[in-house]
Amino acid sequence: MLNRLIDFALKNRLLILVLAGVLTMVGIWRLTMLPIDAFPDTTPVQVQINTVAPALNPEEIEQQITLPVELSIGGLPGLANVRSVSKFGFSQVIATFSDETEIIDARQYVSERINAVEMPSGVKRPQLGPIATGLGEVFHYIVRSEDPDRTLEELRTLHDWVVKPELRKVPGVAEVNSWGGKVKQYHVVVSPPALLKYDLTLDDVYHALETNNANVGGGIIASGGVAQLVHGVGRVASIPEIENIVVTARDGSPVYIRDLAEKVVIDHEIRRGAVTSGGRGESVLGLAFMLMGENSQVVTQALKDRLDQVRPALPDDVVVEVVYDRTELTDSVIETVQHNLLLGAVLVVLVLFVLLGNLRAGLLVALIIPFSMLFAVLGMYEFAIAASLLSLGAIDFGIIIDGSVVMTESNLRRLGNRARELGRPLTREERLEAVAQSAKKVARPVAFGIGIILIVFLPIFSLEGIEGKMFKPMAATFSFALLGALILALTLSPVLSY
């Protein structure tokens, strides 16, 4: 089989060269589309189930929310383990699935189960977390003001209603979170003596605020070919409107919110944390999460571009500073990989030139390096392997070109010996015959040598979990490069030697 492959390559030399050109063009094309990241994502397939219950303490959260949710998702297909956290007002259950489970299927399984969980009165339904991983935080930025009169509440409002919505539109973004600042709220500070005076409770006040803060549709009145919309506008938009809400009536006189409240003010929700930056005091932090499986380089660059577009829409005193950018880490890693690959290629060419004593032979062998890398790129693209420090940085050019070194050295020696035997330069047919004989002589050892190296990687492909996600990309990329080097050694090397 190997001999037939060599005969085919030498008889169809133009075809082999054309195929090499096609490999170059397609490989470069796929290289531009290859995902780039600093390191492999070792996070397992996880689904977060978040439930907010502001009125419950941690023990009640565990008993009434966390435990029922955990029990409901038990026995799901591919479920590996379940862990949870119960805090004041918040429950989080994390379901981890086997690596063979698709994230969309896992979320569908969980969603179907938690819909049947009965929540305590007044607690909203559990929500699934974003489709992101533990390494999905690709972009952090600070929103601060140079005006000392600008409040944290205004900064948080600007971020939540101006910056955040625009960044959420970027393709590949799973979530944009807000940290720090103060979330704007309207507070009605009820007076206990006033409640006792009018014989009312906090529930009465809460009910009045809830029922008097809604718009109601009343249908359509058609008259004279014109349809008039009947719409009851009741949603409040200012403090005076809140103060004029009627709670009840006593002796024919309405009791307003202003009669029961010490004050109605614009304030903020209960704070559970703060963010400081650069020794300038508090500010607002934004965190952008990438969707699972997306290209971090592309998503982060798109976020930076969109943030540049948002800045002109902010007040002049508001400054948005990027504090963490995944592209910086990725660029540093890629620079390291490029340095290693380029330095390795140069050293290989120099050593080949010294050992073979022939510049053309050294360049012939060195050509196998970029062709093998492009072959590996095709395999990485088809199997969705990102270019990272582990997948590319571990490639050893000395091993990749072993087959071509043996093939080229054998062809060079055979051509020289044959020319000395005849005492004259070889004709085209004699040169073709000499290359064919020498190539067939070493084809079997070359194939066995590369095959043995490939077998060494088989145990790595059997790894599972974090170890598998960490080292399988390296083994797969190296195997693709070796396979490409073997094919090129048996086809392109004899043609170029001729």
ZAMARGU-4260 file (C-alpha; in steps of 0.2 Angstrom, whole numbers, plus 5000, padded with zeros to 4 digits):
<rodrens>
0) 5000/5000/5000 | 5014/5012/5004 | 5023/5008/4988 | 5008/5011/4978 | 5005/5028/4987
5) 5023/5033/4982 | 5021/5027/4964 | 5005/5037/4963 | 5013/5053/4970 | 5028/5052/4958
10) 5017/5048/4943 | 5005/5062/4947 | 5018/5075/4953 | 5007/5090/4947 | 4992/5084/4956
15) 5002/5082/4972 | 5008/5100/4970 | 4991/5106/4967 | 4984/5097/4982 | 4998/5105/4992
20) 4993/5122/4986 | 4975/5118/4990 | 4980/5112/5008 | 4989/5129/5010 | 4974/5139/5005
25) 4961/5130/5015 | 4972/5129/5030 | 4976/5147/5030 | 4957/5150/5028 | 4953/5139/5043
30) 4966/5147/5053 | 4958/5163/5052 | 4942/5155/5058 | 4950/5145/5072 | 4944/5149/5090
35) 4958/5156/5100 | 4960/5155/5119 | 4973/5156/5132 | 4970/5138/5139 | 4957/5125/5137
40) 4941/5127/5147 | 4940/5113/5160 | 4923/5117/5167 | 4911/5103/5167 | 4893/5104/5160
45) 4884/5114/5174 | 4867/5121/5176 | 4864/5134/5189 | 4847/5136/5197 | 4845/5153/5206
50) 4830/5158/5218 | 4828/5174/5226 | 4817/5175/5242 | 4821/5191/5252 | 4811/5187/5267
55) 4818/5171/5271 | 4834/5167/5282 | 4847/5154/5277 | 4838/5140/5287 | 4821/5143/5279
60) 4830/5145/5262 | 4837/5128/5264 | 4821/5119/5270 | 4808/5128/5259 | 4818/5131/5243
65) 4835/5122/5241 | 4830/5105/5247 | 4814/5104/5236 | 4824/5109/5221 | 4838/5097/5224
70) 4825/5083/5226 | 4816/5088/5210 | 4831/5086/5199 | 4837/5069/5206 | 4839/5055/5193
75) 4841/5066/5178 | 4850/5058/5163 | 4868/5061/5164 | 4867/5070/5181 | 4884/5068/5190
80) 4882/5077/5206 | 4872/5091/5214 | 4878/5105/5226 | 4870/5120/5234 | 4872/5136/5243
85) 4859/5144/5255 | 4861/5162/5260 | 4850/5175/5267 | 4837/5178/5253 | 4846/5168/5240
90) 4847/5149/5235 | 4858/5142/5222 | 4858/5124/5216 | 4872/5118/5204 | 4869/5102/5194
95) 4884/5095/5186 | 4882/5083/5171 | 4893/5071/5162 | 4904/5078/5148 | 4893/5068/5135
100) 4878/5078/5139 | 4874/5093/5129 | 4872/5109/5139 | 4855/5113/5130 | 4848/5095/5134
105) 4854/5098/5152 | 4845/5114/5154 | 4829/5107/5146 | 4830/5092/5159 | 4832/5104/5174
110) 4819/5116/5167 | 4806/5103/5166 | 4809/5097/5183 | 4809/5113/5193 | 4793/5119/5185
115) 4784/5106/5196 | 4792/5113/5212 | 4780/5122/5224 | 4788/5138/5230 | 4783/5147/5246
120) 4770/5161/5245 | 4778/5177/5237 | 4793/5169/5231 | 4796/5169/5212 | 4800/5154/5202
125) 4818/5148/5201 | 4828/5154/5186 | 4842/5146/5177 | 4859/5154/5176 | 4867/5159/5160
130) 4875/5147/5148 | 4892/5151/5153 | 4907/5142/5162 | 4918/5146/5176 | 4931/5153/5164
135) 4917/5164/5155 | 4922/5180/5163 | 4931/5188/5148 | 4928/5207/5152 | 4928/5218/5167
140) 4926/5237/5167 | 4923/5251/5180 | 4910/5265/5179 | 4915/5280/5189 | 4913/5299/5189
145) 4925/5313/5191 | 4911/5324/5198 | 4910/5322/5217 | 4892/5327/5216 | 4888/5311/5206
150) 4880/5298/5217 | 4882/5280/5217 | 4864/5278/5213 | 4866/5288/5197 | 4881/5278/5192
155) 4872/5261/5194 | 4857/5268/5185 | 4868/5273/5170 | 4876/5256/5170 | 4860/5246/5171
160) 4850/5257/5158 | 4863/5263/5146 | 4879/5253/5146 | 4873/5235/5151 | 4859/5234/5138
165) 4871/5238/5124 | 4884/5226/5129 | 4870/5212/5131 | 4867/5214/5112 | 4885/5208/5107
170) 4884/5191/5099 | 4892/5178/5111 | 4888/5187/5127 | 4878/5176/5140 | 4876/5189/5154
175) 4882/5206/5160 | 4882/5208/5179 | 4882/5224/5189 | 4892/5225/5205 | 4893/5239/5218
180) 4884/5255/5217 | 4866/5258/5224 | 4850/5251/5215 | 4837/5265/5214 | 4821/5262/5224
185) 4806/5272/5230 | 4804/5270/5249 | 4789/5272/5259 | 4794/5274/5277 | 4778/5270/5287
190) 4774/5277/5304 | 4769/5264/5316 | 4758/5277/5326 | 4749/5281/5311 | 4745/5263/5307
195) 4738/5261/5325 | 4728/5277/5323 | 4719/5271/5307 | 4719/5253/5313 | 4729/5247/5297
200) 4743/5235/5294 | 4759/5235/5283 | 4750/5222/5272 | 4736/5235/5269 | 4749/5248/5264
205) 4758/5235/5253 | 4742/5230/5245 | 4737/5248/5241 | 4754/5252/5233 | 4753/5236/5223
210) 4736/5238/5216 | 4738/5257/5213 | 4754/5255/5202 | 4747/5246/5187 | 4740/5251/5170
215) 4724/5242/5164 | 4717/5239/5147 | 4699/5242/5145 | 4696/5237/5127 | 4692/5247/5111
220) 4677/5258/5107 | 4672/5259/5089 | 4663/5274/5083 | 4661/5281/5066 | 4674/5270/5059
225) 4687/5276/5072 | 4693/5264/5086 | 4697/5272/5102 | 4708/5263/5115 | 4701/5263/5133
230) 4717/5263/5144 | 4717/5265/5163 | 4734/5273/5167 | 4738/5270/5185 | 4757/5267/5186
235) 4766/5280/5197 | 4781/5289/5191 | 4785/5302/5205 | 4785/5304/5224 | 4769/5315/5224
240) 4759/5301/5215 | 4765/5289/5228 | 4760/5300/5242 | 4742/5302/5234 | 4738/5284/5233
245) 4722/5280/5244 | 4724/5266/5256 | 4707/5266/5264 | 4693/5278/5270 | 4689/5283/5288
250) 4672/5292/5291 | 4670/5296/5273 | 4688/5304/5271 | 4702/5295/5261 | 4717/5289/5270
255) 4732/5293/5259 | 4750/5286/5259 | 4756/5303/5265 | 4745/5301/5280 | 4753/5284/5285
260) 4771/5288/5280 | 4785/5297/5289 | 4792/5301/5272 | 4792/5295/5254 | 4810/5296/5247
265) 4821/5289/5233 | 4833/5278/5241 | 4842/5261/5237 | 4839/5243/5240 | 4849/5234/5254
270) 4867/5233/5249 | 4877/5217/5251 | 4893/5223/5244 | 4903/5237/5237 | 4917/5240/5224
275) 4932/5252/5225 | 4945/5256/5212 | 4961/5265/5211 | 4960/5272/5228 | 4947/5284/5222
280) 4932/5277/5232 | 4917/5267/5227 | 4912/5264/5209 | 4902/5252/5199 | 4909/5236/5191
285) 4903/5227/5176 | 4906/5209/5172 | 4903/5202/5155 | 4901/5183/5153 | 4904/5173/5137
290) 4893/5160/5130 | 4899/5142/5132 | 4909/5137/5117 | 4912/5155/5110 | 4928/5162/5104
295) 4934/5173/5118 | 4945/5183/5107 | 4931/5188/5095 | 4918/5191/5109 | 4930/5202/5120
300) 4935/5212/5105 | 4917/5215/5101 | 4913/5220/5119 | 4928/5233/5118 | 4921/5240/5102
305) 4903/5241/5108 | 4910/5250/5124 | 4919/5263/5113 | 4902/5266/5105 | 4893/5268/5121
310) 4905/5281/5129 | 4899/5296/5119 | 4881/5293/5126 | 4887/5295/5144 | 4888/5311/5153
315) 4905/5320/5151 | 4910/5317/5169 | 4907/5298/5169 | 4922/5287/5164 | 4922/5269/5159
320) 4938/5260/5162 | 4942/5242/5156 | 4951/5233/5171 | 4952/5215/5164 | 4952/5210/5146
325) 4954/5192/5141 | 4962/5197/5124 | 4977/5204/5134 | 4980/5186/5141 | 4976/5178/5125
330) 4988/5189/5115 | 5002/5186/5127 | 4999/5167/5126 | 4998/5167/5107 | 5014/5178/5107
335) 5023/5165/5117 | 5016/5151/5105 | 5022/5160/5090 | 5039/5163/5098 | 5041/5145/5102
340) 5035/5139/5085 | 5046/5151/5075 | 5062/5148/5086 | 5059/5129/5084 | 5057/5130/5065
345) 5073/5141/5063 | 5083/5129/5074 | 5076/5114/5064 | 5081/5122/5048 | 5099/5126/5054
350) 5102/5108/5061 | 5095/5101/5045 | 5107/5111/5034 | 5122/5106/5045 | 5118/5088/5045
355) 5112/5086/5027 | 5125/5097/5020 | 5113/5103/5007 | 5103/5119/5008 | 5089/5113/4996
360) 5087/5097/5005 | 5086/5107/5022 | 5073/5119/5015 | 5063/5104/5008 | 5062/5096/5025
365) 5058/5113/5033 | 5043/5115/5021 | 5035/5100/5030 | 5033/5110/5046 | 5021/5123/5039
370) 5011/5110/5029 | 5010/5099/5044 | 5004/5114/5055 | 4990/5118/5042 | 4985/5100/5042
375) 4983/5101/5061 | 4973/5117/5059 | 4961/5108/5048 | 4959/5094/5061 | 4957/5107/5075
380) 4944/5116/5066 | 4934/5101/5062 | 4934/5094/5080 | 4932/5112/5088 | 4949/5113/5096
385) 4954/5130/5101 | 4971/5137/5098 | 4979/5138/5115 | 4996/5137/5124 | 4993/5118/5127
390) 4986/5114/5110 | 4999/5122/5100 | 5013/5126/5112 | 5017/5108/5115 | 5021/5103/5097
395) 5038/5097/5094 | 5045/5100/5076 | 5059/5088/5078 | 5047/5074/5080 | 5035/5080/5066
400) 5049/5081/5053 | 5057/5064/5057 | 5049/5055/5043 | 5053/5069/5030 | 5071/5069/5036
405) 5073/5050/5034 | 5064/5051/5017 | 5074/5066/5010 | 5091/5060/5017 | 5088/5043/5008
410) 5083/5051/4992 | 5098/5063/4992 | 5110/5048/4995 | 5102/5037/4982 | 5103/5051/4969
415) 5121/5055/4973 | 5126/5036/4973 | 5117/5033/4957 | 5126/5048/4948 | 5143/5043/4954
420) 5140/5025/4948 | 5135/5031/4930 | 5148/5045/4930 | 5136/5058/4923 | 5121/5068/4928
425) 5105/5057/4929 | 5091/5059/4916 | 5074/5063/4921 | 5069/5044/4920 | 5084/5039/4930
430) 5081/5052/4943 | 5063/5047/4945 | 5068/5028/4946 | 5081/5032/4960 | 5069/5042/4970
435) 5055/5029/4969 | 5067/5015/4974 | 5074/5025/4989 | 5057/5031/4995 | 5050/5013/4995
440) 5065/5007/5004 | 5062/5019/5019 | 5043/5021/5018 | 5039/5006/5030 | 5051/5012/5043
445) 5045/5030/5042 | 5027/5024/5044 | 5031/5012/5058 | 5041/5026/5067 | 5027/5039/5066
450) 5014/5025/5070 | 5023/5021/5086 | 5023/5040/5091 | 5004/5041/5088 | 5001/5025/5099
455) 5010/5034/5113 | 4996/5047/5113 | 4982/5034/5115 | 4982/5034/5134 | 4979/5053/5134
460) 4963/5051/5124 | 4957/5039/5137 | 4958/5053/5151 | 4941/5060/5157 | 4935/5075/5167
465) 4947/5089/5170 | 4962/5079/5165 | 4954/5075/5148 | 4949/5092/5144 | 4966/5099/5149
470) 4977/5087/5139 | 4966/5080/5125 | 4968/5095/5114 | 4987/5094/5115 | 4986/5075/5110
475) 4974/5078/5096 | 4983/5093/5089 | 5000/5083/5089 | 4992/5068/5082 | 4984/5078/5067
480) 5001/5086/5064 | 5010/5069/5064 | 4997/5061/5053 | 4999/5076/5041 | 5018/5074/5042
485) 5017/5055/5037 | 5006/5059/5022 | 5017/5073/5016 | 5033/5062/5019 | 5026/5048/5008
490) 5019/5060/4994 | 5026/5078/4994 | 5044/5074/5000 | 5047/5061/4985 | 5040/5074/4973
495) 5050/5088/4979 | 5066/5077/4980 | 5064/5072/4962
</rodrens>
